[in-house]
Amino acid sequence: MSELLDILELHARAVKTAGQIALATVIKTVGPSYRSAGARSLVLDNGTFRGGLSAGCLESDIACRLGGSTNPFIVTYDLTEADEFRGFPFGCGGTVEIFVEPLPNAQALNAVQWLANLTEPAVLLTIVSARPDSDCVSSRFGVTKSGRVFQEGFFQQKPIKSALDIDMIAETLFQEKKSRILSLPASDYSMTVFAEYFEPAISLAIFGDGEDARNLGNLAQTLGMTVRLISRNEIRSSTDIVSEYPGLCRCAVAIMTHDLNLDAALLKQLIPIDLPYLGVMGPRTRTEKILVGINADADKVMNRAQFFAPIGLNMAAETPAEIALSVISEIQLATRKLPPAHLRDTKGAIHQRWSPELIATAPGQSYVVGAILAAGASSRFGSPKQLAKLGAKALIDYSVEALQLAQIPERSERSEISKVLERPEIFEICVVLGSHSVAIQDHLDKRFDQARLRLSTIYNEKWRDGLSSSIRAAAEFAQQKKASHLLLTTSDQPFVDAALINKMLDESRASNGQFIVACKYAGRAGIPAIFPAALFSELLQLDGDKGAKSLIEKFPAKLIDFPDGVKDVDRPEDLMALSAS
């Protein structure tokens, strides 16, 4: 049973009692957290709960807050080591914001029921705060990937309807597969909306009725998956398995009949379908023999990304229960399009949804790589200038934070909702290292949550060849990421800020991304500069220490005045002058 069905089942029992009940939803997390945004829990005032925001500690505190009021509220928990919560420190290292809706609240429960019935991804907008009129809080508007709509409350009323471009918000969240908080400040009112990207529980169809198939089905149901177990007799009596089992095309499918003829009949019907997962029990040679027997291209089918034969991860599984664990783990990874990996080898937040390799930009959307060139030896400075302090921060911190604050997720929390999604860039930051790479990498590891910021480092082995070698390294990285644009900046221009980066992005968009956008200072053009993908090949041909100035002069370019661009740091006295100004 899925968490949502667990919540509904507990609610059906709890309403018969006299106690207080609330639906609690995680709407925002910063840093490490037990669950990600969108996690829900039904909490009773006696501490009983279903679903899950935590291992029970947060639910216990929420239960203590249910004092009889029916007004929704937001509670923030600081789970850092320094914070002592109810007498002991959690040490999780992050903060969690939870939207609590005391029941009865038809809008909240109807939304849970709607989500529980879904078989496709959806976006659900929930108003979590509003001023001065709070009557619209808890209002919902949902839309599925196919366009089916759910609506509760005030979403058809002005000013909400006119302020929200719901279609654009939904399109963006379907693309990003990520929830976010949207704030709408205005002169006479303000509103905060939790925009949630929702994926339904995995649907699994198991063909077979042996001990291994039953173990797999039981484990899948325990994990909340929707399971259909189809016996060998049902397969034999079927003439068209796809039409007889509606929704099969959206299911992960495990073939475990242990019967060559039945497996062949199933594969003949299922191979033409683009399933999220198709696994076949048995040795590779057995499956290849079946594929040849049904006149399928065995090599092509066996090499499909979502085709798995033999079925399961290599976990030294022997017993039916162990095999079930192996298969269910593979299904979880395959349907989420993730490779097997240990969490200990993963930097950043555990619940980070996005993966750079999996992002595909939507029509009209840009994928910008922002590259910070930081490979130089700082010979005139006498020590790594990238780590030199200007005020309380290292010089490279200013560069990283400028790109960080220019990203959509950060900007959205400060913008009007109607303008939140106007900037269609997907942003990734890379730092090009060379000399002093160990010291700079160590600083970045300690200073930034690199996974959350989409920040990575690349090592330029040829850094001694000059600036152009770092530009080539950045261009190669952008090509690998299939970026539409490469933004080049340095680690020694502390006056480059998010406002400048956003202005450059606006200018690039105004030219449909066809022109170079560069900065102008001291009567010349220079970086920061944005180059479209069409010029990556030109960047890869640069040599020596002359940088990209020649390309800015050769190709059409839009120049933005940036007088402070001359204030860079080459020598200790440059840093002293900036510190004194």
Sequence and secondary structure as in RCSB ss.txt:
>XXXX:A:sequence
MSELLDILELHARAVKTAGQIALATVIKTVGPSYRSAGARSLVLDNGTFRGGLSAGCLESDIACRLGGSTNPFIV
TYDLTEADEFRGFPFGCGGTVEIFVEPLPNAQALNAVQWLANLTEPAVLLTIVSARPDSDCVSSRFGVTKSGRVF
QEGFFQQKPIKSALDIDMIAETLFQEKKSRILSLPASDYSMTVFAEYFEPAISLAIFGDGEDARNLGNLAQTLGM
TVRLISRNEIRSSTDIVSEYPGLCRCAVAIMTHDLNLDAALLKQLIPIDLPYLGVMGPRTRTEKILVGINADADK
VMNRAQFFAPIGLNMAAETPAEIALSVISEIQLATRKLPPAHLRDTKGAIHQRWSPELIATAPGQSYVVGAILAA
GASSRFGSPKQLAKLGAKALIDYSVEALQLAQIPERSERSEISKVLERPEIFEICVVLGSHSVAIQDHLDKRFDQ
ARLRLSTIYNEKWRDGLSSSIRAAAEFAQQKKASHLLLTTSDQPFVDAALINKMLDESRASNGQFIVACKYAGRA
GIPAIFPAALFSELLQLDGDKGAKSLIEKFPAKLIDFPDGVKDVDRPEDLMALSAS
>XXXX:A:secstr
  HHHHHHHHHHHHTTSSS EEEEEEEEEESS SS TT EEEEETTS EEE SSSSHHHHHHHHH  S    EEE
EEE STT EETTEE     EEEEEEEES  HHHHHHHHHHHT SS EEEEEEEEEES  TTTT EEEEETT  EE
EESSTTSTTHHHH  HHHHHHHHHHHT  EEEEEE SS EEEEEEEEE    EEEEE  SHHHHHHHHHHHHTT 
EEEEE HHHHHT S HHHHSTTGGGSEEEE    HHHHHHHHHHHTTS  SEEEE S HHHHHHHHHHTT  HHH
HHT TTEESS S  S   SHHHHHHHHHHHHHHHHTT     GGG  S TT    GGG    TT EEEEEEEEE 
   TTTSS GGG EETTEEHHHHHHHHHHHTSHHHHHTTS HHHHTS  EEEEEEEEE TTHHHHHHHHHHH  T
TTTTEEEEE TTGGG HHHHHHHHHHHHHHTT SEEEEEESS TT  HHHHHHHHHHHHHTTT SEEEEEETTEE
EEEEEEEGGGHHHHTT  TT TTHHHHHHS EEEEE GGGG   SSHHHHHHHHH 
